[in-house]
Amino acid sequence: MANNSLNILRSRYASSLKEFISSPRTFEVLDRVPTESHERRPAQNARSLFILDSSFNPPTAAHLRIASSALEESPHSSRLLLLLATQNADKPSKPASFEDRLIMMTLFAQELRTHLQSSLPSIPTADLPQVDIGVTKQPYFVDKAAAIEQSGEYPSDLEQVHLTGYDTLIRIFNPKYYPPTHTLQPLEPFLSRHRLRVTMRPDDEWGNLQEQEEYLRHLAQGGREQEGGKREWAERIQLIPGRKIDEIPVSSTRARNAAQSKDALLHSLVPAAVGSYIMAQELYQSSDI
């Protein structure tokens, strides 16, 4: 994307963010990829809305793998929402501004569609899943899902499939996030209608594959009922394999560190267009990353 186009996009995102922050809305789609679909196009043919909720600071190759694997399973009946939470958008965003993150999300979406063109050669480019760029003021998972559902941006019966990592699954099922009762009952409206697609991440902190599978089995066998967790919720949660043991770990933190040290490893950690943008804008160069 040329510098002039990026400057125009930055200006538009800055204006859209300012308007969103001052509005009563808690969720909004700011852009769509491809851009010719910026006029709101109802998702009449879509049965699933995949949602990738992240700080995108920056978007990584892991994000690309998670999103593409989901879309490749149902390319004709799905679309993707990249969701950025801006509950602190009235303060300077660190270490990359919200405008920079939105631009990187757009570059990521374009690269994702290019990837899908290669992986799904039988599908015409015009029929590839649309990618929406959205923002929300809601900090918590359940509230984000409700804001999307109530926004009118999508058909009311469209099933949300949230793309998360195993660490996020653990947080979602932690009762401490649901005051004042601190039970899992607030998950009922979500898990009665929507789904979670969870990428496993076996490591020292989160356990091996068997332990992560056992976590879901424990829910299915009624092990969380005393906390308000229903065993049938396990049927709404899909565990999928993450990176292979011999693959390098990918995270936004590693990408920021590589950018700061100008390490060539950066280009293995983020999509090519995102990496080029990070280098051109000299993002993540301060010590505060």
C-alpha positions in Angstrom: 0.0 0.0 0.0 1.5 3.4 -1.1 2.4 6.0 1.5 -0.3 8.3 0.2 -3.0 5.6 0.6 -1.7 4.8 4.1 -1.9 8.5 5.1 -5.5 8.7 3.8 -6.4 5.5 5.7 -4.7 6.8 8.9 -6.7 10.0 8.7 -9.9 8.2 8.1 -9.3 5.8 11.0 -8.4 8.6 13.3 -11.6 10.4 12.5 -13.7 7.2 12.8 -12.2 6.4 16.2 -12.8 9.9 17.5 -16.4 9.7 16.5 -16.9 6.2 17.9 -15.3 7.1 21.3 -17.6 10.0 21.7 -20.7 8.0 20.7 -22.9 5.8 22.8 -22.2 2.8 20.6 -20.2 0.0 22.1 -19.3 -1.8 18.8 -18.8 -0.6 15.3 -17.4 -1.9 12.0 -15.0 0.7 10.7 -13.9 -0.9 7.5 -14.3 -4.0 5.3 -11.8 -5.9 3.1 -12.2 -5.8 0.1 -12.9 -2.1 0.3 -15.4 -2.2 -2.5 -17.7 -3.9 0.1 -17.4 -0.9 2.4 -21.1 -0.2 1.8 -22.8 -2.4 4.3 -23.4 -5.7 2.7 -25.8 -8.0 4.6 -24.3 -11.4 5.4 -27.3 -13.2 4.1 -25.4 -16.2 2.9 -23.2 -16.4 5.9 -24.0 -18.9 8.7 -21.0 -18.2 10.8 -19.2 -15.0 11.9 -15.7 -15.9 13.0 -14.4 -13.3 15.4 -10.7 -12.8 16.1 -10.4 -10.5 19.1 -6.9 -9.3 19.8 -4.8 -6.2 20.6 -3.2 -6.7 17.2 0.0 -5.1 18.6 1.0 -6.3 16.0 -1.0 -8.9 14.1 1.2 -12.1 13.8 1.6 -15.2 11.7 -0.2 -17.1 14.4 -3.2 -14.8 13.9 -3.0 -15.6 10.2 -2.9 -19.3 10.8 -5.8 -19.3 13.3 -8.0 -17.2 10.9 -7.2 -19.0 7.7 -7.7 -22.5 9.2 -11.2 -21.5 10.3 -12.2 -19.8 7.1 -10.9 -22.7 5.0 -13.3 -25.1 6.7 -16.4 -23.2 5.6 -15.4 -20.6 3.0 -18.8 -20.4 1.4 -20.8 -19.7 4.5 -18.6 -17.6 6.8 -17.0 -14.2 7.2 -14.4 -12.8 9.6 -14.4 -9.9 12.1 -11.1 -8.6 13.4 -12.0 -7.0 16.7 -10.0 -4.4 18.6 -11.0 -3.3 22.1 -10.6 0.4 22.6 -11.9 0.8 26.2 -8.8 3.0 26.9 -8.9 4.8 23.6 -9.1 8.2 25.3 -5.5 7.7 26.4 -2.5 7.3 24.1 -2.2 3.7 23.0 1.2 2.0 23.6 3.4 0.8 22.1 1.5 1.3 18.8 -1.3 3.7 18.3 -4.8 2.5 17.6 -4.6 4.0 14.2 -1.4 2.0 13.5 -3.1 -1.2 14.7 -6.1 -0.6 12.5 -3.9 -0.1 9.5 -2.0 -3.3 10.3 -5.3 -5.1 10.7 -6.3 -3.9 7.2 -2.9 -5.1 5.8 -3.4 -8.4 7.6 -6.9 -8.8 6.1 -5.6 -8.2 2.6 -2.8 -10.7 3.1 -5.3 -13.2 4.6 -7.4 -13.0 1.5 -4.3 -13.4 -0.7 -3.5 -16.6 1.3 -7.0 -17.9 0.9 -6.7 -17.3 -2.9 -3.8 -19.8 -2.9 -5.3 -22.3 -0.5 -8.8 -22.2 -2.0 -8.1 -22.0 -5.8 -11.5 -23.3 -6.8 -13.3 -20.3 -5.2 -13.5 -17.1 -7.2 -11.8 -14.2 -5.5 -15.1 -12.3 -5.3 -16.6 -15.2 -3.3 -13.9 -15.4 -0.7 -15.0 -14.6 2.8 -15.2 -10.9 3.6 -13.1 -9.5 6.5 -14.5 -6.8 8.7 -12.4 -4.4 10.8 -14.3 -3.6 14.0 -13.8 -1.9 17.4 -15.6 -2.3 20.7 -15.6 -0.4 24.0 -16.5 -3.6 26.0 -13.5 -5.0 27.9 -15.1 -8.4 28.7 -15.7 -11.3 26.3 -19.4 -11.9 27.1 -20.2 -8.2 26.7 -18.3 -8.0 23.4 -20.4 -10.8 22.0 -23.6 -9.2 23.2 -22.6 -5.8 21.7 -21.9 -7.5 18.3 -25.2 -9.3 18.5 -27.2 -6.2 19.3 -25.5 -3.9 16.8 -27.6 -4.6 13.8 -24.4 -5.1 11.7 -25.2 -8.7 11.2 -28.3 -10.9 10.8 -29.8 -11.6 14.3 -29.5 -15.4 13.8 -25.8 -15.4 12.7 -23.8 -17.7 14.9 -20.6 -16.2 16.3 -17.5 -18.4 16.5 -14.9 -16.8 18.6 -11.3 -17.8 17.7 -9.3 -17.9 20.9 -6.2 -19.5 22.4 -6.3 -22.0 25.2 -5.1 -19.3 27.6 -8.2 -17.2 26.7 -10.5 -20.3 27.3 -9.1 -20.5 30.9 -9.9 -16.8 31.5 -13.4 -17.2 30.0 -14.1 -20.0 32.5 -12.6 -18.2 35.5 -15.5 -17.2 37.8 -13.6 -14.2 39.2 -14.4 -12.3 36.0 -18.2 -12.5 36.7 -19.1 -10.4 39.8 -21.0 -10.1 41.9 -21.9 -13.8 42.1 -18.7 -15.1 40.7 -20.3 -18.0 39.0 -20.2 -19.1 35.3 -23.9 -18.4 34.8 -23.2 -15.2 32.7 -21.8 -17.5 30.0 -25.3 -19.0 29.4 -26.6 -16.4 26.9 -23.4 -16.8 24.8 -22.8 -20.5 24.9 -26.5 -21.3 24.2 -26.1 -19.5 20.9 -22.5 -19.2 19.9 -19.3 -21.2 19.9 -15.6 -21.1 20.8 -12.9 -22.4 18.5 -9.8 -22.8 20.7 -6.3 -23.3 19.5 -4.4 -25.4 21.9 -1.0 -24.3 23.1 0.9 -27.0 25.0 3.7 -25.6 27.1 5.0 -25.5 30.6 2.4 -22.9 31.7 -0.7 -24.4 30.2 0.1 -28.1 30.2 0.3 -30.7 27.5 -2.3 -31.7 24.9 -3.8 -34.4 27.1 -4.2 -31.9 30.0 -5.8 -29.4 27.8 -8.2 -31.9 26.4 -9.0 -33.1 30.0 -10.0 -29.5 30.9 -12.8 -29.7 28.3 -13.7 -33.3 29.3 -14.0 -32.2 32.9 -16.6 -29.6 31.8 -18.5 -32.2 29.7 -18.7 -34.6 32.7 -20.3 -32.0 34.9 -17.1 -31.0 36.8 -18.0 -27.3 36.7 -21.7 -27.5 37.6 -21.2 -26.3 41.2 -19.8 -23.1 39.6 -22.7 -22.8 37.3 -21.0 -24.4 34.3 -23.2 -26.6 32.2 -21.9 -29.9 30.7 -23.6 -29.2 27.4 -21.4 -26.2 26.9 -18.5 -28.5 26.0 -20.3 -29.3 22.7 -20.0 -25.6 21.8 -16.2 -25.6 22.2 -13.9 -27.0 19.6 -10.2 -27.7 20.4 -7.9 -27.5 17.4 -4.1 -28.2 17.2 -1.7 -25.2 17.5 1.8 -25.0 16.4 4.0 -28.1 16.0 6.6 -28.7 18.7 9.5 -27.9 16.3 8.0 -24.6 15.1 9.2 -21.3 16.5 6.8 -19.8 19.1 5.0 -16.8 17.6 3.6 -14.0 19.7 3.1 -10.2 19.5 5.6 -9.8 22.2 8.3 -11.6 20.2 7.4 -9.6 17.2 7.7 -6.3 19.1 11.1 -7.4 20.5 12.3 -8.4 17.0 11.2 -5.0 15.6 13.0 -3.1 18.4 16.2 -5.0 17.8 15.7 -4.9 14.0 16.0 -8.7 14.0 15.3 -10.4 10.6 13.2 -12.9 12.7 10.4 -10.3 12.5 9.5 -11.4 9.0 8.9 -14.9 10.3 6.7 -13.7 13.0 4.3 -11.4 11.1 2.7 -11.3 7.7 4.9 -9.7 5.0 2.9 -6.5 4.6 2.6 -6.0 8.3 6.4 -6.5 8.7 7.1 -3.9 5.9 4.7 -1.4 7.6 6.4 -1.9 11.0 9.8 -1.3 9.5 8.7 1.7 7.4 7.0 3.4 10.3 9.7 2.4 12.8 7.2 1.0 15.2 8.2 -0.5 18.5 11.5 1.3 18.7 11.0 2.8 22.1 12.1 0.9 25.2 8.4 0.9 26.4 7.3 -2.2 24.5 
